[in-house]
Amino acid sequence: MNADTIHSSMRAILDAESAAVAAIPVTDDYVRAVELIVGHTHSLRGKLVTSGMGKAGQIAMNIATTFCSTGTPAVYLHPSEAQHGDLGVLAPDDVLLLISNSGKTREILELVDLAEGLYAGLPVIVITGAPDSPLAQRADAVLPTGAAPEVCTLGLTPTTSTTVMTVIGDVLVVNVMREIGFTRQEYAKRHHGGYLGTAARGEV
């Protein structure tokens, strides 16, 4: 493969993923999602519990760690491990953020059942490419990805979808930060090492 082919492919992928991000539906459920997260993690002192299977799970884990670093308690719960005791991480005032591109992921649907059986009424926020899916129908807030085609040459590998999921997570994080008035000083308290810590403290 020559350089021109790589460059052409790169431009096509960048254009496709940029278009997918720009086409993310902006809905009132974002307001509801932010209200649920702030209410449960900062007013009720619960936490955000994220989950997803496969590649979506990796995005869910990243979202949880980003929330933690910006002042909102969050943990990632593996949906399969939840069935073997890890469900115990849930508490009555938590809020769930579940990610499934199809909205049909068996393990995630089962997690909703398990959570409901443990603490009835836990609110559920869903990021999905299928806003009419079984998972979306059980959500308090649905954040659609827009279901853009994957840039994978097979049209199968999670590529565009995971990019969009990440961006939606960023939208939630930034807006929660604004709602709670998260400051550089608070950021520094959570970052004691590395460049970000020194930058937050004004040492660089």
C-alpha angles and dihedrals in degrees: 000000000000129000094257091057092049092047092048092049092047092052092049092050093047091049093048095048093043090053091049092053092048090050096055105130113249107215140166089251088080088066090049092047093051091047091051094049095046093043096050100037101037107023100034094028094232124130141243113254114197127193142172139150125245115338091356087057091057089054091048090052091050091050091051094051092047091052090050092053091051099052104273118110110236139160135188116235117197106224094220095045087050087070091057101053105292089103084083089081088077120098129191096257098046127116124216126225109191126186125201124148093203096036086222102085104143097214092051094048089050090050090057089053092048093048091048090051092052100041115007114217101027104158117244128209115191132199108196145147089224111061091179094050127120090257094050090051089061095049132103089208127020120200108191119207094209091245096247115182117269114254089222109118088238093048088232113084113092102252114122091029094056091046090055092045089054092051091050088052089052090052090054094046095049094046093048089050089055093047094052094041093238110193137203088248091057090046090054091054089061097043111058097156140043132027096306091056094051092044092051090052092049093244096131 
